[in-house]
């Protein structure tokens, strides 16, 4: 999983304002738990190279659409993550 050059440039421009950036892994209900963990790990690794900060950036996992989650195994995790994101934005 690679971060595009364009997104990397935008993140670098926002340096010093990392606390205002929210990263969302959307449509997470489309994959099984094992795949989700692999994608999450790869995303975290890629973001770590771009952000160049000692702290890991918070990545919210969710499925932001009106339909119920497609994978019932991940539904509680996704709901908790989406609630955390909404609380963080308030």
C-alpha positions as CSV (number, residue, x, y, z in Angstrom):
1,X,0.0,0.0,0.0
2,X,1.6,3.2,-1.1
3,X,0.8,6.8,-0.3
4,X,0.7,8.8,-3.6
5,X,3.2,11.5,-4.2
6,X,0.4,14.1,-4.3
7,X,-0.9,13.1,-0.8
8,X,2.6,12.9,0.5
9,X,3.2,16.5,-0.7
10,X,0.0,17.7,0.9
11,X,0.9,16.1,4.2
12,X,4.3,17.7,4.1
13,X,2.8,21.1,3.4
14,X,0.6,20.6,6.5
15,X,3.7,19.9,8.7
16,X,3.1,21.4,12.2
17,X,-0.6,20.8,11.9
18,X,-0.6,17.0,12.2
19,X,-2.9,17.1,15.2
20,X,-5.6,18.5,12.8
21,X,-5.4,15.6,10.3
22,X,-7.8,12.7,10.5
23,X,-7.0,9.5,8.5
24,X,-10.0,7.3,7.7
25,X,-9.8,3.8,6.3
26,X,-13.3,3.7,4.7
27,X,-15.2,0.7,3.3
28,X,-13.5,-1.6,5.9
29,X,-16.6,-3.8,5.9
30,X,-15.8,-5.0,2.4
31,X,-12.9,-7.3,3.6
32,X,-12.5,-10.1,6.1
33,X,-10.8,-9.4,9.5
34,X,-7.4,-10.8,8.4
35,X,-7.3,-8.7,5.3
36,X,-8.4,-5.6,7.3
37,X,-5.5,-6.1,9.7
38,X,-3.0,-6.4,6.8
39,X,-4.3,-3.3,5.1
40,X,-4.3,-1.4,8.4
41,X,-0.7,-2.4,9.1
42,X,0.5,-1.5,5.6
43,X,-1.3,1.9,5.8
44,X,0.3,2.6,9.2
45,X,3.7,1.7,7.9
46,X,3.3,3.9,4.8
47,X,1.9,6.8,6.9
48,X,4.8,6.5,9.3
49,X,7.2,7.2,6.5
50,X,5.3,10.3,5.3
51,X,4.4,11.9,8.6
52,X,8.0,11.6,10.0
53,X,6.7,12.1,13.6
54,X,7.6,10.0,16.7
55,X,3.9,9.3,17.4
56,X,1.8,7.1,15.2
57,X,-1.0,8.9,13.5
58,X,-4.5,7.8,14.5
59,X,-6.3,5.9,11.7
60,X,-10.0,5.5,12.1
61,X,-11.6,2.4,10.5
62,X,-15.1,2.6,9.3
63,X,-17.7,2.1,6.6
64,X,-19.3,5.5,6.1
65,X,-22.5,4.8,4.1
66,X,-26.1,4.2,4.8
67,X,-26.2,0.5,4.3
68,X,-25.5,-1.9,7.2
69,X,-22.0,-3.4,7.4
70,X,-21.5,-6.2,4.9
71,X,-19.3,-8.2,7.3
72,X,-21.1,-8.8,10.7
73,X,-17.8,-10.0,12.2
74,X,-16.3,-6.5,11.9
75,X,-19.5,-4.5,12.7
76,X,-18.8,-3.8,16.4
77,X,-15.3,-2.7,15.7
78,X,-16.3,-0.4,12.8
79,X,-19.1,1.1,14.9
80,X,-16.8,1.8,17.8
81,X,-14.2,3.4,15.4
82,X,-16.9,5.5,13.7
83,X,-18.1,6.7,17.1
84,X,-14.6,7.6,18.1
85,X,-14.1,9.6,15.0
86,X,-17.3,11.5,15.5
87,X,-16.4,12.2,19.1
88,X,-13.0,13.4,18.0
89,X,-14.5,15.8,15.5
90,X,-16.9,17.4,18.0
